[in-house]
Structure formats: structure tokens, C-alpha cells
Amino acid sequence: MLGKPREVGMKQTALVFHAVMVGLLLFALCAYAGALDDEAKKAIFDYYKRRHALTLCGESAYISTLSEGKLRIWQGKKFSIKLQPEEASSTDHLNGIEWKGSGKITANANRVFLQDAGWTPWSADQDQIKLDVVLTKKQGKWSVKMSGSFSEPSMNQPMGCQQIEAMTK
């Protein structure tokens, strides 16, 4: 009789050990996915900065783009970057793809300056301008491309806050 309670205790200990190990594995996977999501957000931010399309002025973020030869400037208040990860297939993994999906810059309130028409009214609607990108992390490197209604940002020089203010009066 003494052997049975000890045997039961060992089985329970083994079960608890396995449950803890599975929990730690799931935690590690979630932490890795969170780190990749943070990298993806940084890649989007860097994409706009590198192309001199993103300007931060006080509480506003401005993104300048050329579409059909006309300047458009998006202004967002309290902006953030939202991600839409996609499931990478086994083929993607074999090809070195670590993360893929899309992302966009959103804001609580936004408006757009159109070169020929001036500012649109402030709106919470994100559909008046598409700031969507498609991004992939392959073999340690991020690739980011525009997917919205604009062509690739093509400003040659960064626009400062004063320049944006002067152009949008």
C-alpha cells in the first residue's frame, strides 16, 4: 500500500512538470512573436523615416507622399502602428521567411492636405487615406513596401515642421 501513494505522487509530479514545460514553451513562443511584432513596427517607422516621408511635430505625425505627381500630406494626432500578421507556411519557413504580414499607421484623428484642394476635415475614419504597407522578415532583414492608394513615398528631402506649416496654409 505504501507504493501506490508514492506512485500516484510521482505521476502527479510528472504531470505538473510537463504542464510547466508546455507553459514555458508557449510563453517563449509568445515572447518571440511579440519581439517580431515590435521589430515589424520599428521597420514600418524606419521605412517612412528613411524615405524622408515622416515628420514628427509636437503631437502630430505627418507623412508626405507624391501621388500622380501631386503632393499629399497626411496629418495624424496620437498615431500608432497596427499590424496584421499572416501565418507563414512551411514553404515560407524553408525560404527563410520569419515573419510576414501588413501594417498601417493609424491615428485617433487625421486629415489630408491635397495640393490642389487644401485640408480635408478632421476625421476618425482611416479610409480617407491608405498608409498600408506589406512587410516581410526574410533571413534577418525586413522588406517594407507601400500597399495603399499612394505610390512609394518619393520626397527627396525631409520636410521640417516649419516647411509643412508654410506649404499647408
MARBA-3410 file (N, C-alpha, C, O; in Angstrom, 1 decimal):
169
0.8,-1.2,0.0,0.0,0.0,0.0,0.9,1.3,0.0,0.4,2.3,-0.5 ~ 2.0,1.2,0.6,2.9,2.3,0.6,3.3,2.7,-0.8,3.6,3.9,-1.1 ~ 3.5,1.8,-1.7,4.0,2.0,-3.0,3.0,2.8,-3.9,3.4,3.6,-4.7 ~ 1.7,2.6,-3.7,0.7,3.3,-4.5,0.6,4.8,-4.3,0.6,5.5,-5.3 ~ 0.6,5.3,-3.1,0.5,6.8,-3.0,1.8,7.4,-3.5,1.7,8.5,-4.1
3.0,6.8,-3.4,4.2,7.3,-3.9,4.1,7.3,-5.4,4.6,8.3,-6.1 ~ 3.6,6.3,-6.0,3.5,6.1,-7.5,2.5,7.2,-8.0,2.8,7.9,-9.0 ~ 1.4,7.4,-7.3,0.5,8.5,-7.7,1.1,9.9,-7.6,1.0,10.7,-8.5 ~ 1.9,10.1,-6.5,2.6,11.3,-6.3,3.6,11.6,-7.4,3.7,12.7,-7.9 ~ 4.3,10.6,-7.9,5.3,10.7,-8.9,4.6,11.0,-10.3,5.1,11.8,-11.1
3.4,10.4,-10.5,2.7,10.7,-11.7,2.2,12.1,-11.7,2.3,12.8,-12.7 ~ 1.7,12.6,-10.6,1.3,14.0,-10.5,2.4,14.9,-10.7,2.3,16.0,-11.3 ~ 3.6,14.6,-10.1,4.7,15.5,-10.2,5.2,15.5,-11.7,5.5,16.6,-12.2 ~ 5.1,14.4,-12.4,5.5,14.4,-13.8,4.5,15.2,-14.6,4.9,15.9,-15.5 ~ 3.2,15.1,-14.3,2.2,15.8,-15.0,2.4,17.3,-14.8,2.3,18.1,-15.8
2.6,17.7,-13.6,2.9,19.2,-13.3,4.1,19.6,-14.0,4.1,20.7,-14.6 ~ 5.2,18.8,-14.0,6.4,19.2,-14.7,6.1,19.4,-16.2,6.6,20.4,-16.8 ~ 5.4,18.5,-16.8,5.1,18.6,-18.2,4.2,19.8,-18.5,4.4,20.5,-19.5 ~ 3.3,20.1,-17.6,2.4,21.3,-17.8,3.2,22.5,-17.7,3.0,23.5,-18.5 ~ 4.2,22.6,-16.8,5.0,23.8,-16.6,5.9,23.9,-17.9,6.1,25.0,-18.3
6.4,22.8,-18.4,7.3,22.9,-19.6,6.5,23.4,-20.8,7.0,24.2,-21.5 ~ 5.3,22.9,-21.0,4.5,23.4,-22.1,4.1,24.8,-21.9,4.2,25.6,-22.9 ~ 3.8,25.2,-20.7,3.5,26.7,-20.4,4.7,27.5,-20.7,4.6,28.6,-21.3 ~ 5.9,27.1,-20.3,7.1,27.9,-20.6,7.4,28.0,-22.1,7.8,29.0,-22.6 ~ 7.2,26.9,-22.8,7.3,26.9,-24.3,6.4,27.9,-24.9,6.8,28.7,-25.8
5.1,27.8,-24.5,4.1,28.7,-25.1,4.5,30.2,-24.7,4.3,31.1,-25.6 ~ 4.9,30.4,-23.5,5.4,31.8,-23.1,6.5,32.3,-24.0,6.5,33.4,-24.4 ~ 7.5,31.4,-24.2,8.6,31.7,-25.1,8.2,32.0,-26.5,8.7,33.0,-27.1 ~ 7.3,31.2,-27.0,6.8,31.5,-28.4,6.1,32.8,-28.5,6.2,33.6,-29.4 ~ 5.2,33.1,-27.5,4.5,34.4,-27.4,5.5,35.6,-27.3,5.3,36.6,-28.0
6.5,35.4,-26.5,7.5,36.5,-26.3,8.3,36.7,-27.6,8.5,37.8,-28.0 ~ 8.6,35.6,-28.3,9.3,35.7,-29.6,8.4,36.4,-30.6,8.8,37.3,-31.4 ~ 7.1,36.0,-30.7,6.2,36.7,-31.6,6.0,38.1,-31.3,5.9,39.0,-32.2 ~ 6.0,38.5,-30.0,5.9,39.9,-29.5,7.1,40.7,-30.0,7.0,41.8,-30.4 ~ 8.3,40.0,-29.9,9.5,40.7,-30.3,9.5,41.0,-31.8,9.9,42.0,-32.2
9.0,40.0,-32.5,8.9,40.2,-34.0,7.9,41.2,-34.3,8.2,42.0,-35.3 ~ 6.8,41.3,-33.6,5.9,42.4,-33.9,6.5,43.7,-33.6,6.2,44.7,-34.3 ~ 7.2,43.8,-32.5,7.9,45.1,-32.2,8.9,45.5,-33.3,9.0,46.6,-33.7 ~ 9.6,44.5,-33.8,10.6,44.7,-34.9,9.8,45.2,-36.1,10.3,46.1,-36.8 ~ 8.6,44.6,-36.4,7.8,44.9,-37.6,7.4,46.4,-37.5,7.4,47.1,-38.4
6.9,46.8,-36.3,6.5,48.2,-36.1,7.7,49.2,-36.3,7.5,50.2,-37.0 ~ 8.8,48.8,-35.8,10.0,49.6,-36.0,10.4,49.7,-37.5,10.8,50.7,-38.0 ~ 10.3,48.6,-38.2,10.6,48.5,-39.6,9.7,49.5,-40.4,10.1,50.2,-41.3 ~ 8.4,49.6,-40.0,7.5,50.5,-40.7,7.8,51.9,-40.4,7.9,52.8,-41.3 ~ 8.1,52.2,-39.1,8.5,53.6,-38.7,9.8,54.0,-39.5,9.9,55.1,-40.0
10.8,53.1,-39.5,12.1,53.4,-40.2,11.9,53.5,-41.7,12.5,54.3,-42.3 ~ 10.9,52.8,-42.2,10.6,52.9,-43.7,10.2,54.3,-44.1,10.8,54.9,-45.0 ~ 9.3,54.9,-43.3,8.9,56.2,-43.6,9.9,57.3,-43.3,10.1,58.2,-44.0 ~ 10.7,57.0,-42.2,11.8,58.0,-41.9,12.9,58.0,-42.9,13.4,59.0,-43.3 ~ 13.2,56.8,-43.3,14.3,56.6,-44.3,14.0,57.3,-45.6,14.9,57.8,-46.3
12.7,57.3,-46.0,12.3,57.9,-47.3,12.0,59.4,-47.1,11.4,60.0,-48.0 ~ 12.3,59.9,-45.9,12.0,61.3,-45.6,10.6,61.7,-45.8,10.2,62.8,-46.1 ~ 9.7,60.7,-45.5,8.3,61.0,-45.6,7.6,61.2,-44.3,6.5,61.8,-44.2 ~ 8.2,60.9,-43.2,7.6,61.0,-41.8,8.3,62.2,-41.1,9.5,62.2,-41.0 ~ 7.4,63.1,-40.6,7.9,64.2,-39.8,7.0,64.2,-38.5,5.8,64.2,-38.6
7.7,64.3,-37.4,7.0,64.4,-36.1,7.1,65.9,-35.6,8.2,66.4,-35.5 ~ 5.9,66.5,-35.4,5.9,67.9,-34.9,4.9,67.9,-33.7,3.7,67.8,-33.9 ~ 5.4,68.1,-32.5,4.6,68.1,-31.4,3.7,66.8,-31.2,4.3,65.7,-31.2 ~ 2.4,67.0,-31.2,1.5,65.8,-31.1,1.1,65.2,-32.4,0.4,64.3,-32.5 ~ 1.6,65.8,-33.5,1.2,65.3,-34.8,2.3,64.6,-35.5,3.5,64.8,-35.3
1.9,63.6,-36.3,2.8,62.9,-37.3,2.3,63.3,-38.6,1.1,63.3,-38.9 ~ 3.3,63.6,-39.5,3.0,64.0,-40.9,3.7,63.0,-41.8,4.8,62.6,-41.6 ~ 2.9,62.5,-42.8,3.5,61.7,-43.8,3.3,62.3,-45.2,2.1,62.6,-45.6 ~ 4.4,62.6,-45.9,4.3,63.3,-47.2,4.5,62.2,-48.3,5.4,61.4,-48.2 ~ 3.6,62.3,-49.3,3.7,61.4,-50.4,3.4,62.1,-51.7,2.8,63.2,-51.7
3.9,61.6,-52.8,3.5,62.1,-54.1,2.7,61.0,-54.8,3.0,59.8,-54.8 ~ 1.5,61.4,-55.2,0.6,60.5,-55.9,0.2,61.2,-57.2,-0.4,62.3,-57.2 ~ 0.5,60.6,-58.3,0.2,61.1,-59.6,0.8,62.5,-59.8,0.1,63.4,-60.3 ~ 2.0,62.7,-59.2,2.7,64.0,-59.4,2.2,65.1,-58.4,2.6,66.2,-58.5 ~ 1.3,64.8,-57.5,0.7,65.8,-56.6,1.1,65.4,-55.2,1.0,64.3,-54.8
1.4,66.5,-54.4,1.8,66.3,-53.0,0.6,66.1,-52.2,-0.5,66.8,-52.3 ~ 0.7,65.1,-51.3,-0.4,64.9,-50.3,0.4,64.8,-48.9,1.4,64.1,-48.9 ~ -0.2,65.4,-47.9,0.4,65.3,-46.6,-0.7,64.8,-45.6,-1.7,65.5,-45.5 ~ -0.5,63.7,-45.0,-1.4,63.1,-44.0,-0.9,63.7,-42.7,0.2,63.6,-42.3 ~ -1.9,64.2,-41.9,-1.6,64.6,-40.5,-2.4,63.7,-39.6,-3.6,63.6,-39.7
-1.7,63.1,-38.6,-2.4,62.3,-37.6,-2.1,62.7,-36.2,-1.0,63.1,-35.9 ~ -3.1,62.7,-35.4,-2.9,63.0,-33.9,-3.0,61.7,-33.2,-3.9,60.9,-33.4 ~ -2.0,61.5,-32.2,-1.9,60.3,-31.4,-1.8,59.1,-32.3,-2.7,58.2,-32.3 ~ -0.8,59.1,-33.2,-0.7,58.0,-34.1,-0.1,56.7,-33.5,0.6,56.8,-32.5 ~ -0.4,55.6,-34.1,0.2,54.3,-33.7,0.3,53.4,-34.9,-0.2,53.7,-36.0
1.0,52.3,-34.8,1.2,51.4,-35.9,0.5,50.1,-35.5,0.7,49.5,-34.5 ~ -0.4,49.7,-36.4,-1.2,48.5,-36.2,-0.7,47.4,-37.2,-0.3,47.7,-38.3 ~ -0.6,46.2,-36.7,-0.1,45.1,-37.5,-1.1,44.0,-37.8,-2.1,43.9,-37.0 ~ -1.0,43.4,-38.9,-1.9,42.3,-39.3,-1.0,41.1,-39.7,-0.7,40.9,-40.9 ~ -0.4,40.3,-38.7,0.5,39.2,-39.1,-0.3,38.2,-39.9,-1.5,38.0,-39.7
0.4,37.5,-40.8,-0.1,36.4,-41.6,0.7,35.1,-41.1,1.8,35.2,-40.7 ~ 0.0,34.0,-41.2,0.6,32.7,-40.9,1.6,32.4,-42.0,1.3,32.3,-43.2 ~ 2.9,32.2,-41.6,3.9,31.8,-42.5,3.8,30.3,-42.8,3.7,29.5,-41.8 ~ 3.8,29.9,-44.0,3.7,28.5,-44.4,5.0,27.8,-44.2,6.0,28.4,-44.0 ~ 5.0,26.5,-44.2,6.2,25.7,-44.1,7.1,26.0,-45.3,8.4,26.0,-45.1
6.6,26.3,-46.4,7.4,26.7,-47.6,8.0,28.1,-47.3,9.2,28.3,-47.7 ~ 7.3,29.0,-46.7,7.9,30.3,-46.4,9.1,30.1,-45.4,10.1,30.7,-45.6 ~ 8.9,29.3,-44.4,10.0,29.0,-43.5,11.2,28.4,-44.2,12.3,28.8,-43.9 ~ 11.0,27.5,-45.1,12.1,26.9,-45.9,12.8,28.0,-46.7,14.0,27.8,-47.0 ~ 12.0,29.0,-47.1,12.6,30.1,-47.9,13.2,31.2,-47.0,13.6,32.2,-47.6
13.3,31.0,-45.7,13.9,31.9,-44.9,13.0,33.0,-44.3,13.5,34.0,-43.7 ~ 11.7,32.9,-44.6,10.8,33.9,-44.1,10.4,33.7,-42.6,9.9,32.6,-42.3 ~ 10.7,34.7,-41.8,10.5,34.6,-40.4,9.2,35.2,-40.0,8.5,34.8,-39.0 ~ 8.8,36.2,-40.7,7.5,37.0,-40.4,7.0,37.6,-41.6,7.8,38.1,-42.5 ~ 5.7,37.6,-41.8,5.1,38.3,-42.9,3.7,38.8,-42.5,3.1,38.3,-41.6
3.3,39.9,-43.2,2.0,40.4,-42.9,1.9,41.9,-43.4,2.7,42.2,-44.4 ~ 1.1,42.6,-42.8,0.9,44.0,-43.3,0.8,44.9,-42.0,0.6,44.4,-40.9 ~ 0.9,46.2,-42.3,0.8,47.1,-41.2,0.3,48.4,-41.7,0.3,48.7,-42.9 ~ -0.1,49.3,-40.8,-0.6,50.6,-41.2,-0.4,51.6,-40.1,-0.4,51.2,-38.9 ~ -0.2,52.8,-40.4,-0.2,53.9,-39.4,-1.6,54.4,-39.3,-2.2,54.8,-40.3
-2.0,54.5,-38.0,-3.4,55.0,-37.7,-3.2,56.1,-36.8,-2.2,56.3,-36.2 ~ -4.3,56.8,-36.6,-4.4,57.9,-35.6,-5.8,58.1,-35.1,-6.7,57.7,-35.7 ~ -5.9,58.7,-33.9,-7.2,59.0,-33.4,-8.0,59.9,-34.2,-9.2,59.8,-34.4 ~ -7.3,60.9,-34.8,-7.9,61.9,-35.7,-6.9,62.2,-36.8,-5.6,62.2,-36.5 ~ -7.4,62.3,-38.0,-6.5,62.6,-39.1,-7.2,63.4,-40.2,-8.4,63.5,-40.2
-6.3,64.0,-41.0,-6.8,64.7,-42.1,-5.7,64.7,-43.2,-4.6,64.3,-42.9 ~ -6.0,65.1,-44.4,-5.1,65.1,-45.5,-5.1,66.4,-46.2,-6.1,67.0,-46.5 ~ -3.9,66.9,-46.5,-3.7,68.1,-47.3,-3.5,67.6,-48.7,-2.6,66.9,-49.0 ~ -4.4,68.1,-49.6,-4.3,67.8,-51.0,-3.8,69.1,-51.7,-4.3,70.1,-51.5 ~ -2.8,68.9,-52.5,-2.1,70.0,-53.1,-3.1,71.0,-53.8,-2.9,72.2,-53.7
-4.1,70.5,-54.5,-5.0,71.4,-55.2,-6.2,71.8,-54.4,-6.9,72.7,-54.8 ~ -6.5,71.1,-53.3,-7.7,71.4,-52.6,-7.6,71.8,-51.1,-8.6,72.3,-50.6 ~ -6.4,71.7,-50.6,-6.2,72.1,-49.2,-6.5,70.9,-48.2,-6.5,69.8,-48.6 ~ -6.8,71.3,-47.0,-7.1,70.2,-46.0,-8.5,69.6,-46.0,-9.4,70.3,-46.3 ~ -8.6,68.3,-45.9,-9.8,67.7,-45.7,-10.2,67.9,-44.2,-9.4,68.3,-43.4
-11.5,67.8,-43.9,-11.9,67.9,-42.5,-11.3,66.8,-41.6,-10.9,65.8,-42.1 ~ -11.1,67.1,-40.3,-10.6,66.1,-39.4,-11.6,65.0,-39.3,-12.8,65.2,-39.4 ~ -11.1,63.8,-39.2,-11.9,62.6,-39.2,-11.3,61.5,-38.3,-10.0,61.4,-38.2 ~ -12.1,60.6,-37.8,-11.5,59.4,-37.2,-11.5,58.3,-38.2,-10.9,57.2,-37.9 ~ -12.1,58.5,-39.4,-12.1,57.5,-40.4,-10.7,57.3,-41.0,-10.2,58.2,-41.6
-10.2,56.1,-41.0,-8.9,55.8,-41.5,-8.9,55.6,-43.0,-7.9,55.5,-43.7 ~ -10.1,55.5,-43.6,-10.2,55.1,-45.0,-10.0,56.3,-46.0,-9.9,56.1,-47.2 ~ -9.9,57.5,-45.5,-9.7,58.6,-46.4,-8.3,58.6,-46.9,-8.0,59.3,-47.9 ~ -7.4,57.9,-46.3,-6.0,57.8,-46.8,-5.5,56.4,-46.4,-5.7,55.9,-45.3 ~ -4.8,55.8,-47.3,-4.3,54.4,-47.0,-2.8,54.6,-46.8,-2.0,54.9,-47.6
-2.4,54.2,-45.6,-1.0,54.2,-45.2,-0.6,52.8,-44.9,0.2,52.5,-43.9 ~ -1.0,51.9,-45.7,-0.8,50.4,-45.5,0.5,50.0,-46.2,0.9,50.6,-47.2 ~ 1.2,49.1,-45.5,2.4,48.5,-46.1,2.4,47.0,-46.0,1.7,46.5,-45.1 ~ 3.1,46.4,-46.8,3.3,44.9,-46.7,4.7,44.7,-46.3,5.6,45.3,-46.8 ~ 4.9,43.8,-45.3,6.3,43.7,-44.8,6.6,42.2,-44.6,5.7,41.4,-44.2
7.9,41.9,-44.8,8.4,40.5,-44.6,9.7,40.6,-43.9,10.5,41.4,-44.2 ~ 9.9,39.6,-43.0,11.3,39.5,-42.5,11.8,38.2,-43.1,11.3,37.1,-42.8 ~ 12.9,38.3,-43.9,13.5,37.1,-44.5,15.0,37.1,-44.2,15.7,38.1,-44.5 ~ 15.4,36.0,-43.7,16.8,35.8,-43.3,17.4,37.0,-42.6,18.5,37.5,-42.8 ~ 16.6,37.5,-41.6,17.0,38.6,-40.7,16.8,40.0,-41.2,17.1,40.9,-40.5
16.3,40.2,-42.4,16.2,41.5,-43.0,14.7,41.8,-43.3,14.0,40.9,-43.8 ~ 14.3,43.0,-43.0,12.9,43.4,-43.2,12.8,44.1,-44.6,13.7,44.8,-45.0 ~ 11.7,43.7,-45.3,11.4,44.3,-46.5,10.0,45.0,-46.3,9.0,44.3,-45.9 ~ 9.9,46.3,-46.7,8.6,47.0,-46.5,8.3,47.7,-47.8,9.1,48.3,-48.4 ~ 7.0,47.6,-48.2,6.5,48.2,-49.5,5.2,48.8,-49.2,4.4,48.2,-48.5
4.9,49.9,-49.9,3.5,50.5,-49.8,2.5,49.6,-50.5,2.8,48.9,-51.5 ~ 1.3,49.6,-49.9,0.2,48.8,-50.5,-1.1,49.6,-50.6,-2.0,49.1,-51.1 ~ -1.1,50.8,-50.1,-2.3,51.6,-50.1,-2.5,52.4,-51.4,-2.0,51.9,-52.5 ~ -3.2,53.5,-51.3,-3.5,54.2,-52.5,-2.4,55.1,-53.1,-2.5,55.7,-54.1 ~ -1.3,55.2,-52.3,-0.2,56.0,-52.8,0.9,55.2,-53.4,1.1,54.0,-53.1
1.7,55.8,-54.2,2.9,55.2,-54.7,3.9,55.3,-53.6,3.7,55.8,-52.6 ~ 5.1,54.7,-53.9,6.2,54.8,-52.9,6.5,56.3,-52.6,6.5,57.1,-53.5 ~ 6.6,56.6,-51.3,7.0,58.0,-50.9,8.3,58.4,-51.7,9.2,57.6,-51.7 ~ 8.3,59.5,-52.2,9.4,59.9,-53.1,9.9,61.3,-52.8,10.3,62.1,-53.7 ~ 9.8,61.8,-51.5,10.3,63.1,-51.2,11.8,63.0,-51.2,12.3,62.1,-50.6
12.5,63.9,-51.8,13.9,63.9,-51.9,14.6,64.5,-50.6,15.7,64.1,-50.3 ~ 13.9,65.4,-50.0,14.5,66.0,-48.8,13.4,65.9,-47.6,12.2,65.9,-47.9 ~ 13.9,65.8,-46.4,13.0,65.7,-45.3,12.2,67.1,-45.2,12.8,68.1,-45.5 ~ 11.0,67.0,-44.8,10.2,68.2,-44.7,10.2,68.5,-43.2,9.7,67.7,-42.4 ~ 10.6,69.7,-42.8,10.6,70.1,-41.4,9.2,70.6,-41.1,8.4,70.9,-41.9
9.0,70.8,-39.8,7.7,71.3,-39.3,7.3,72.7,-39.9,6.2,72.9,-40.3 ~ 8.3,73.6,-39.9,8.0,74.9,-40.5,7.7,74.8,-42.0,6.8,75.5,-42.4 ~ 8.4,73.9,-42.7,8.1,73.8,-44.1,6.7,73.2,-44.4,6.0,73.7,-45.2 ~ 6.3,72.3,-43.6,5.0,71.7,-43.7,3.9,72.8,-43.4,2.9,72.9,-44.1 ~ 4.2,73.5,-42.3,3.2,74.6,-42.0,3.1,75.7,-43.1,2.0,76.1,-43.4
4.2,76.0,-43.7,4.2,77.0,-44.8,3.5,76.5,-46.0,2.8,77.2,-46.7 ~ 3.7,75.2,-46.3,3.1,74.6,-47.5,1.6,74.4,-47.4,0.9,74.4,-48.4 ~ 1.1,74.2,-46.2,-0.3,73.8,-46.0,-1.2,75.0,-45.5,-2.3,74.7,-45.1 ~ -0.7,76.2,-45.6,-1.5,77.3,-45.2,-2.6,77.6,-46.2,-3.4,78.5,-46.0
END
